[in-house]
């Protein structure tokens, strides 16, 4: 059970650090800039 909590904590901490960079500025996961969305540390088109 303890291993499960550690695994979940590590997965969530990785998600929180998945920022995208645009023109030298960091944007958090889910940010929408025009036709792009920050998802998984990358800009994807809608």
C-alpha positions in Angstrom: 0.0 0.0 0.0 2.8 2.4 0.8 4.4 1.8 -2.6 1.1 2.7 -4.2 1.1 6.1 -2.4 4.7 6.8 -3.4 4.0 5.9 -7.0 0.9 8.2 -7.1 2.9 11.0 -5.5 5.7 10.7 -8.1 3.2 10.7 -11.0 1.4 13.8 -9.7 4.7 15.7 -9.1 5.7 15.0 -12.7 2.4 16.3 -14.0 2.8 19.5 -12.0 6.2 20.2 -13.5 5.0 19.9 -17.1 5.3 23.5 -18.1 5.5 24.8 -21.6 7.8 27.7 -22.7 6.8 30.4 -25.2 9.0 33.4 -26.0 11.1 32.6 -22.9 8.1 32.6 -20.5 6.8 29.5 -18.8 3.1 28.6 -18.9 1.4 25.9 -16.8 -0.3 22.8 -18.0 -3.7 23.6 -19.7 -2.8 27.2 -20.7 -4.4 28.2 -24.0 -2.5 30.6 -26.3 -4.4 31.2 -29.6 -4.7 27.8 -31.3 -2.3 26.1 -28.9 -2.7 24.3 -25.6 0.1 23.4 -23.2 -0.2 19.6 -22.7 2.5 17.3 -21.3 5.2 19.9 -21.6 4.4 20.6 -25.3 2.3 23.0 -27.3 -0.4 21.2 -29.2 -3.0 22.6 -31.6 -6.7 22.5 -30.8 
